[in-house]
Amino acid sequence: MSDHMDVADDAAFEPKVWDLGPETEYRFELDPGMCLVIVVLRGNAEIFGAELVEGKQHVFAGECKAAVYTWKGCSIEVTGRPSTEYTSDETLPMTAYANLHIAFEQMRVKALAHLRGSPIPDGPSRVTSESPRVLVLGPENSGKTSACKVLVNYAARSRMGWVPVLVNTDPREGGWAVPGAITAAPVAAPITTPSASLPLGAAASSAPTINPSNALLPLVYCYGHTDVQRNHLLLDRVIRNLGASVGDRFEANPEARSSGVVVDTPSTFAAGPANTASVRSKLIRACVDAFKINVILVIGHEKLNIEMQRTYGSQLTVVKIPKSGGVVELDPSYRDRILNMQLHTYFYGESFTPPPGLKLRSNAVYGGEALSDLVLSPASTTVGFEELAVWQIGEKSLAPSSALPVGATRTVSEMQPILIDPSKPGSGLLNAVLALLALPADGDERERYDEEVLDLGVVGFLVVTAIDIPRRKMTILSPSPMVFAGRTAIRGSVEWQEQ
């Protein structure tokens, strides 16, 4: 039996060559524990707009679902066991993305020329001197995040020195941090996503400083929940805070503003129960205001397109683009696994072990990183209850506003910071994911007022792994060694326990 399995393993890792015609793509999906190695033998190929280097082994794992696209045709060598693999010529959205990229490039060039006082380049008269500030909307499984990655990667690849800001307002995805966070980062080089646990690539918040991904320095704010409806007033405020921080960066570096902004959104902004329509409208308005949006892209949703045209058509440009045929339906169990994977990856990195029979060369990369650089070494620290102040925003058991009886009001405000007492058995801190807040602008934690915790950025995430009430101490896991005395953290509803 063992010999038979060895033969099967060897057969599974025999390279297979796929010849792709112009404007076609090779699509694949990986099951848990499976991996795939792709080598471009001839031509040019890309994944989510990030180019694959010819001759180099590109490794994918972590239940990755992606597509290798080629504009002019290519030949790729694929080694591994995808649960699904096929080629398709139904790639119409890529043409739409390319046309959008050209239009956005014209906007960037005009914006930069206007800033520098240079002659405005010739181009369509309707192209303004504003940089592209794009909001991407669409229902569940429509390919919003893929579209955002393609657009920022094309800008980063254009050799014009653009550094567009990619914003993630989907707390379920977590961006470059953990689920429950909303984030923004300037993208100076194409981001690669080899795993579902790295939806926007790796960032300096948890990666070793030697890694290329350390160039991604995200702005992070804590919402604390994965459900947008959990506390929409808080999400509105956090989005506006993130927008203000992005604006501050642009004020400090006006030329960076010309690269523009691309904002990814949760599917709940696009569709949901009728009683949540006003909440969705308010959160879309928060994004439009916070990031000074001038283009809204609606992916595959006619009703939403009409709604956006009616609401914003006179103020900005609304464009409907088709949904990709390669979009994969994601079930709740998959999303739960990815949430756990993201948290594990944040603290421990990617522990990728090539399966027997898979031969990797020295030039193999995983998301642009050498395989030896993937593992992180988190720190476990014991702190006294008095050293770290932990707050929650509103009651822990706060139900969505839509679930309250008609006419009912809350006894505790959704926006009220409440200090948690770790010595109480029902504190709920064990296994809680905490957001460690930045110090106040004046640097004096003692002068901080309670509501300021709503507006401070996040410098890292922690997990409470043990609580010792008699000794008044708790054990905290952090990505790197930290001093917690006198610091402040926020607890939401996200929890994680090592398996």
C-alpha positions as CSV (number, residue, x, y, z in Angstrom):
1,M,0.0,0.0,0.0
2,S,2.8,2.4,0.9
3,D,4.6,1.7,-2.4
4,H,1.3,2.4,-4.2
5,M,1.0,5.8,-2.4
6,D,4.5,6.8,-3.2
7,V,3.9,6.1,-6.9
8,A,0.7,8.2,-6.7
9,D,2.5,11.0,-4.9
10,D,5.2,11.1,-7.6
11,A,2.6,11.1,-10.3
12,A,0.8,14.0,-8.6
13,F,3.9,16.1,-8.7
14,E,4.8,15.5,-12.3
15,P,4.9,18.9,-14.0
16,K,2.1,19.6,-16.4
17,V,2.4,22.3,-19.1
18,W,-0.5,24.6,-20.1
19,D,-0.3,26.7,-23.2
20,L,-2.6,29.7,-22.9
21,G,-3.8,31.8,-25.8
22,P,-4.1,35.6,-25.8
23,E,-6.5,37.0,-23.2
24,T,-7.1,33.6,-21.5
25,E,-6.4,32.4,-18.0
26,Y,-5.6,29.3,-16.1
27,R,-7.9,29.1,-13.0
28,F,-7.2,26.9,-9.9
29,E,-8.5,26.2,-6.4
30,L,-6.6,24.5,-3.6
31,D,-8.0,22.3,-0.8
32,P,-6.6,22.6,2.8
33,G,-3.1,21.2,3.0
34,M,-2.5,21.3,-0.8
35,C,0.0,23.5,-2.7
36,L,0.8,24.4,-6.3
37,V,4.0,25.5,-8.0
38,I,3.7,27.6,-11.2
39,V,6.6,28.5,-13.5
40,V,6.3,30.7,-16.6
41,L,8.2,29.0,-19.4
42,R,7.4,31.5,-22.1
43,G,5.6,34.8,-22.5
44,N,4.1,37.1,-19.8
45,A,1.6,36.1,-17.2
46,E,0.1,37.8,-14.1
47,I,-2.1,37.0,-11.1
48,F,-4.4,39.8,-9.9
49,G,-2.3,42.2,-12.0
50,A,1.1,41.1,-10.4
51,E,3.5,39.8,-12.9
52,L,5.0,36.3,-12.5
53,V,8.7,36.3,-13.1
54,E,9.7,33.9,-16.0
55,G,11.6,30.9,-14.9
56,K,11.0,31.4,-11.2
57,Q,9.0,28.9,-9.1
58,H,5.9,30.6,-7.6
59,V,4.4,28.7,-4.7
60,F,0.7,28.8,-3.7
61,A,-0.9,27.2,-0.7
62,G,-3.4,28.1,2.1
63,E,-6.6,27.3,0.1
64,C,-5.6,29.8,-2.5
65,K,-8.1,30.4,-5.3
66,A,-6.7,32.4,-8.2
67,A,-6.1,32.7,-12.0
68,V,-3.0,33.1,-14.1
69,Y,-3.9,35.6,-16.9
70,T,-2.0,36.4,-20.1
71,W,-2.6,39.3,-22.5
72,K,-0.6,37.9,-25.4
73,G,-0.3,34.2,-24.7
74,C,2.1,32.2,-22.6
75,S,3.2,28.7,-21.5
76,I,3.2,27.7,-17.9
77,E,4.4,24.7,-16.0
78,V,2.1,23.6,-13.1
79,T,3.1,21.1,-10.4
80,G,0.8,20.1,-7.6
81,R,-2.7,18.9,-6.7
82,P,-5.4,21.6,-7.3
83,S,-8.9,20.5,-6.4
84,T,-10.0,22.5,-9.5
85,E,-8.1,23.6,-12.6
86,Y,-9.2,24.7,-16.0
87,T,-8.6,27.4,-18.7
88,S,-11.1,30.0,-19.8
89,D,-11.4,32.6,-22.4
90,E,-14.3,34.4,-20.6
91,T,-12.1,37.2,-19.3
92,L,-14.1,40.3,-20.3
93,P,-13.5,42.0,-16.9
94,M,-9.8,42.1,-17.6
95,T,-10.4,44.3,-20.6
96,A,-12.6,46.5,-18.4
97,Y,-9.9,46.8,-15.8
98,A,-7.3,47.7,-18.5
99,N,-9.6,50.5,-19.8
100,L,-10.1,51.8,-16.3
101,H,-6.4,51.7,-15.7
102,I,-5.7,53.8,-18.8
103,A,-8.4,56.3,-17.7
104,F,-6.9,56.5,-14.2
105,E,-3.4,56.9,-15.6
106,Q,-4.6,60.0,-17.5
107,M,-6.1,61.3,-14.3
108,R,-2.9,60.7,-12.4
109,V,-0.7,62.4,-15.0
110,K,-3.0,65.5,-15.1
111,A,-3.2,65.6,-11.3
112,L,0.6,65.6,-11.0
113,A,1.1,68.1,-13.8
114,H,-1.4,70.4,-12.2
115,L,0.3,70.1,-8.8
116,R,3.7,70.9,-10.3
117,G,2.4,73.7,-12.4
118,S,3.4,71.9,-15.6
119,P,1.5,72.1,-18.9
120,I,-1.5,69.8,-18.8
121,P,-0.9,66.8,-21.2
122,D,-3.3,66.4,-24.1
123,G,-6.1,64.0,-23.5
124,P,-9.9,63.7,-23.3
125,S,-11.3,67.0,-22.0
126,R,-13.5,65.2,-19.5
127,V,-10.4,63.9,-17.7
128,T,-10.1,66.2,-14.7
129,S,-6.9,67.3,-12.8
130,E,-8.1,65.2,-9.8
131,S,-6.3,61.9,-9.0
132,P,-8.5,58.8,-9.2
133,R,-10.2,58.1,-5.8
134,V,-12.2,55.0,-6.5
135,L,-14.8,53.2,-4.4
136,V,-15.5,49.6,-5.4
137,L,-18.9,48.1,-4.6
138,G,-20.5,44.8,-5.3
139,P,-22.4,41.9,-3.7
140,E,-21.0,38.7,-2.1
141,N,-18.5,36.8,-4.3
142,S,-18.4,39.4,-7.1
143,G,-14.6,39.8,-7.2
144,K,-14.3,43.3,-5.6
145,T,-11.0,42.6,-3.9
146,S,-9.6,41.1,-7.1
147,A,-10.6,44.2,-9.0
148,C,-8.9,46.4,-6.4
149,K,-5.7,44.4,-6.5
150,V,-5.6,44.5,-10.3
151,L,-6.0,48.3,-10.4
152,V,-3.4,49.1,-7.8
153,N,-0.9,46.5,-9.2
154,Y,-1.3,48.0,-12.7
155,A,-0.6,51.5,-11.3
156,A,2.4,50.2,-9.3
157,R,3.8,48.5,-12.5
158,S,3.4,51.5,-14.8
159,R,7.0,52.7,-14.2
160,M,5.7,56.2,-13.5
161,G,6.5,56.0,-9.8
162,W,2.9,55.9,-8.7
163,V,2.2,54.7,-5.1
164,P,-1.6,54.3,-4.9
165,V,-3.2,53.8,-1.5
166,L,-5.3,50.6,-1.2
167,V,-7.9,50.8,1.5
168,N,-9.8,47.9,3.0
169,T,-13.0,48.7,4.8
170,D,-14.2,45.1,5.0
171,P,-13.6,44.0,8.7
172,R,-14.2,40.4,7.8
173,E,-11.1,40.5,5.5
174,G,-8.8,42.4,7.9
175,G,-6.4,43.6,5.1
176,W,-2.8,43.6,6.3
177,A,-3.8,43.1,10.0
178,V,-6.4,40.7,11.4
179,P,-10.2,40.3,11.0
180,G,-11.9,43.1,12.7
181,A,-9.5,45.8,11.4
182,I,-9.9,48.3,8.6
183,T,-6.6,49.3,6.9
184,A,-4.9,51.4,4.3
185,A,-1.4,51.2,2.8
186,P,0.5,52.9,0.0
187,V,1.4,50.2,-2.6
188,A,4.8,51.0,-4.2
189,A,5.3,47.5,-5.8
190,P,2.8,44.9,-6.9
191,I,1.3,43.0,-4.1
192,T,1.2,39.2,-4.4
193,T,-1.3,36.9,-2.6
194,P,-0.2,33.3,-2.5
195,S,-2.6,32.2,0.3
196,A,-6.2,33.0,1.3
197,S,-4.7,34.1,4.7
198,L,-2.9,36.9,3.0
199,P,-5.7,38.5,1.0
200,L,-3.7,41.7,0.3
201,G,-0.2,40.3,0.8
202,A,2.0,40.5,3.9
203,A,2.8,43.7,5.7
204,A,5.3,45.1,8.2
205,S,2.8,44.7,11.0
206,S,3.8,41.1,11.4
207,A,6.6,40.4,8.9
208,P,10.3,40.3,9.6
209,T,12.0,43.6,8.7
210,I,14.2,41.9,6.1
211,N,11.2,41.0,4.0
212,P,10.3,43.0,0.9
213,S,6.7,43.2,2.2
214,N,8.1,45.3,5.1
215,A,7.7,48.2,2.6
216,L,4.0,48.0,3.2
217,L,3.3,50.2,6.2
218,P,-0.4,50.1,6.8
219,L,-2.6,52.5,8.7
220,V,-4.8,50.4,11.0
221,Y,-7.9,51.1,12.9
222,C,-9.9,48.8,15.1
223,Y,-13.6,48.1,14.5
224,G,-13.4,44.9,16.5
225,H,-16.0,42.8,14.8
226,T,-16.4,40.9,11.5
227,D,-20.1,41.7,11.1
228,V,-20.7,45.2,9.7
229,Q,-24.2,45.3,11.3
230,R,-22.7,44.7,14.8
231,N,-22.0,48.4,15.4
232,H,-22.4,50.5,12.3
233,L,-22.0,53.8,14.1
234,L,-18.5,52.7,15.2
235,L,-17.7,51.5,11.7
236,D,-18.8,54.8,10.3
237,R,-16.5,56.7,12.7
238,V,-13.6,54.3,12.2
239,I,-13.9,54.7,8.4
240,R,-13.8,58.5,8.7
241,N,-10.8,58.3,11.0
242,L,-9.0,56.2,8.5
243,G,-9.9,58.7,5.7
244,A,-8.5,61.5,7.8
245,S,-5.3,59.7,8.4
246,V,-4.9,59.0,4.7
247,G,-5.6,62.7,4.1
248,D,-2.9,63.7,6.6
249,R,-0.4,61.6,4.7
250,F,-1.3,63.3,1.5
251,E,-1.0,66.7,3.1
252,A,2.6,65.8,4.2
253,N,3.4,64.5,0.7
254,P,1.2,66.3,-1.9
255,E,2.7,64.5,-4.9
256,A,1.6,61.1,-3.3
257,R,-2.0,62.3,-3.7
258,S,-1.7,62.2,-7.5
259,S,-1.4,58.4,-7.3
260,G,-4.9,58.1,-6.0
261,V,-6.9,55.8,-3.7
262,V,-8.7,52.5,-4.3
263,V,-11.3,51.5,-1.6
264,D,-12.4,47.9,-1.2
265,T,-15.8,47.4,0.6
266,P,-17.8,44.6,2.3
267,S,-20.5,42.9,0.3
268,T,-23.0,44.2,2.9
269,F,-22.5,47.7,1.5
270,A,-24.1,46.5,-1.7
271,A,-26.9,44.2,-0.7
272,G,-28.7,43.0,2.4
273,P,-32.1,42.9,4.2
274,A,-34.5,45.8,3.4
275,N,-34.2,47.1,7.0
276,T,-30.5,47.6,6.6
277,A,-30.7,49.9,3.5
278,S,-30.3,53.1,5.4
279,V,-27.3,51.7,7.3
280,R,-25.7,50.7,4.0
281,S,-26.3,54.1,2.5
282,K,-24.7,55.8,5.5
283,L,-21.6,53.6,5.3
284,I,-21.2,54.2,1.6
285,R,-21.6,57.9,2.3
286,A,-18.9,57.6,5.0
287,C,-16.5,56.2,2.4
288,V,-17.4,58.8,-0.2
289,D,-16.8,61.6,2.3
290,A,-13.7,60.2,4.1
291,F,-11.7,59.4,0.9
292,K,-13.2,62.2,-1.3
293,I,-14.3,59.6,-3.8
294,N,-14.7,60.7,-7.5
295,V,-15.3,57.3,-9.1
296,I,-17.6,54.5,-8.0
297,L,-17.2,51.1,-9.6
298,V,-20.2,48.8,-9.3
299,I,-19.4,45.1,-10.1
300,G,-22.2,43.0,-11.5
301,H,-25.2,44.5,-9.7
302,E,-27.7,46.4,-11.9
303,K,-29.9,47.6,-9.1
304,L,-27.0,49.0,-7.1
305,N,-25.7,50.7,-10.2
306,I,-29.0,52.5,-10.7
307,E,-29.1,53.4,-7.0
308,M,-25.5,54.9,-7.1
309,Q,-26.3,56.7,-10.4
310,R,-29.4,58.3,-8.8
311,T,-27.6,59.2,-5.5
312,Y,-24.1,60.2,-6.8
313,G,-24.3,60.5,-10.6
314,S,-24.4,64.3,-10.6
315,Q,-21.4,64.6,-8.3
316,L,-19.0,61.9,-9.5
317,T,-18.6,59.1,-12.1
318,V,-20.4,55.8,-11.6
319,V,-19.2,52.9,-13.8
320,K,-20.7,49.4,-13.9
321,I,-18.2,46.6,-14.8
322,P,-18.9,42.9,-15.4
323,K,-18.4,40.2,-12.8
324,S,-15.7,37.7,-13.7
325,G,-16.8,34.2,-14.6
326,G,-13.9,32.9,-12.5
327,V,-15.3,34.2,-9.2
328,V,-15.6,31.4,-6.7
329,E,-18.6,31.0,-4.3
330,L,-17.2,31.0,-0.7
331,D,-19.2,29.1,1.9
332,P,-19.3,30.0,5.6
333,S,-17.1,27.2,6.7
334,Y,-14.4,28.3,4.3
335,R,-14.6,31.8,5.7
336,D,-14.3,30.5,9.3
337,R,-11.2,28.6,8.4
338,I,-9.7,31.6,6.7
339,L,-10.4,33.8,9.7
340,N,-8.5,31.3,11.9
341,M,-5.7,31.1,9.3
342,Q,-5.3,34.9,9.2
343,L,-4.9,35.1,12.9
344,H,-2.4,32.3,13.0
345,T,-0.5,33.9,10.1
346,Y,-0.4,37.3,11.9
347,F,1.4,35.8,14.9
348,Y,3.3,32.8,13.5
349,G,3.7,33.6,9.8
350,E,3.2,30.9,7.1
351,S,4.6,27.6,8.1
352,F,4.9,26.1,4.6
353,T,6.3,22.7,4.4
354,P,6.7,21.2,0.8
355,P,5.0,17.8,0.6
356,P,7.2,14.8,-0.3
357,G,7.7,14.5,-4.0
358,L,7.6,18.2,-4.7
359,K,11.0,19.5,-5.7
360,L,11.6,23.2,-5.0
361,R,14.5,25.1,-6.4
362,S,16.5,27.8,-4.6
363,N,14.6,30.5,-6.5
364,A,11.2,29.4,-5.2
365,V,9.1,32.3,-3.8
366,Y,5.9,32.4,-1.8
367,G,4.3,35.8,-2.3
368,G,7.6,37.3,-3.3
369,E,9.4,36.0,-0.2
370,A,12.0,33.2,0.1
371,L,10.4,30.2,1.8
372,S,12.9,30.5,4.7
373,D,11.5,33.9,5.6
374,L,7.9,32.9,6.2
375,V,8.0,31.8,9.8
376,L,7.6,34.4,12.6
377,S,8.5,34.1,16.3
378,P,5.8,35.8,18.5
379,A,6.4,36.7,22.1
380,S,4.5,35.6,25.1
381,T,4.5,38.1,28.0
382,T,2.9,38.0,31.5
383,V,1.5,41.4,32.5
384,G,-0.4,42.7,35.6
385,F,-4.0,43.6,35.4
386,E,-3.1,47.2,36.2
387,E,-0.4,47.5,33.5
388,L,-2.7,47.3,30.4
389,A,-6.0,49.1,30.3
390,V,-8.5,47.1,28.1
391,W,-11.7,48.8,26.8
392,Q,-14.7,47.7,24.8
393,I,-17.0,49.9,22.8
394,G,-20.6,49.5,23.9
395,E,-21.8,46.3,25.6
396,K,-20.2,43.0,24.6
397,S,-23.7,41.5,23.9
398,L,-24.9,44.5,21.9
399,A,-27.3,43.2,19.3
400,P,-27.5,44.8,15.8
401,S,-29.7,47.9,15.8
402,S,-32.0,46.1,13.3
403,A,-32.7,43.4,15.9
404,L,-34.1,45.8,18.5
405,P,-37.9,46.0,19.0
406,V,-39.6,48.8,17.2
407,G,-39.2,52.0,19.3
408,A,-36.7,50.4,21.7
409,T,-33.6,52.3,22.8
410,R,-30.3,51.2,24.2
411,T,-29.4,51.6,27.9
412,V,-25.7,51.8,26.8
413,S,-24.6,53.8,23.8
414,E,-23.0,51.9,20.9
415,M,-20.2,54.4,21.1
416,Q,-19.6,54.4,24.9
417,P,-16.1,53.1,25.9
418,I,-16.4,50.7,28.9
419,L,-13.3,49.8,30.9
420,I,-13.0,46.0,31.4
421,D,-12.1,44.5,34.8
422,P,-10.0,41.4,34.1
423,S,-10.5,40.2,37.7
424,K,-14.1,39.5,37.1
425,P,-14.8,35.9,36.0
426,G,-17.2,37.2,33.2
427,S,-14.7,39.6,31.7
428,G,-14.5,37.6,28.5
429,L,-10.8,38.4,28.0
430,L,-9.6,34.8,27.7
431,N,-8.7,34.2,24.0
432,A,-9.9,37.7,23.1
433,V,-8.1,39.5,20.2
434,L,-7.0,43.0,21.5
435,A,-6.0,46.0,19.4
436,L,-3.1,47.8,21.0
437,L,-3.6,51.5,20.5
438,A,-1.1,54.1,19.5
439,L,-0.1,56.7,22.1
440,P,-2.1,59.9,22.1
441,A,-0.6,62.8,20.0
442,D,0.8,64.4,23.2
443,G,2.4,61.1,24.2
444,D,1.0,61.3,27.7
445,E,-1.3,58.3,28.3
446,R,-2.4,59.8,31.6
447,E,-4.0,62.8,29.9
448,R,-6.0,60.6,27.5
449,Y,-9.8,61.1,27.8
450,D,-12.0,58.0,27.6
451,E,-13.6,58.7,24.2
452,E,-10.2,59.1,22.6
453,V,-9.9,55.3,22.4
454,L,-12.5,55.6,19.5
455,D,-10.1,57.7,17.4
456,L,-6.6,56.3,18.0
457,G,-4.9,54.1,15.4
458,V,-3.6,50.6,16.1
459,V,0.1,49.6,16.4
460,G,-0.5,45.8,16.7
461,F,-2.8,43.0,17.8
462,L,-2.6,40.8,20.8
463,V,-4.3,37.6,22.1
464,V,-4.9,36.9,25.8
465,T,-3.9,33.3,26.2
466,A,-4.2,32.9,30.0
467,I,-5.7,34.8,33.0
468,D,-4.6,34.2,36.6
469,I,-7.1,36.0,38.8
470,P,-5.5,35.2,42.2
471,R,-2.2,36.6,41.0
472,R,-3.9,39.4,39.0
473,K,-1.9,38.6,35.9
474,M,-2.6,37.7,32.3
475,T,-0.5,36.2,29.5
476,I,-0.4,38.0,26.2
477,L,0.8,36.7,22.8
478,S,2.2,39.5,20.6
479,P,3.9,39.4,17.1
480,S,7.1,40.8,18.7
481,P,8.3,41.7,22.2
482,M,6.5,44.7,23.6
483,V,6.2,46.7,26.8
484,F,2.6,47.0,27.9
485,A,2.8,49.1,31.0
486,G,0.7,52.2,30.7
487,R,-0.8,51.2,27.3
488,T,-4.4,50.9,26.2
489,A,-6.1,48.2,24.1
490,I,-9.6,47.6,22.7
491,R,-11.4,44.3,22.8
492,G,-14.1,43.5,20.2
493,S,-15.9,40.3,19.5
494,V,-13.1,38.5,17.6
495,E,-11.5,35.6,19.5
496,W,-8.8,33.1,18.6
497,Q,-7.3,30.0,20.3
498,E,-4.4,28.0,19.1
499,Q,-5.4,24.7,17.7
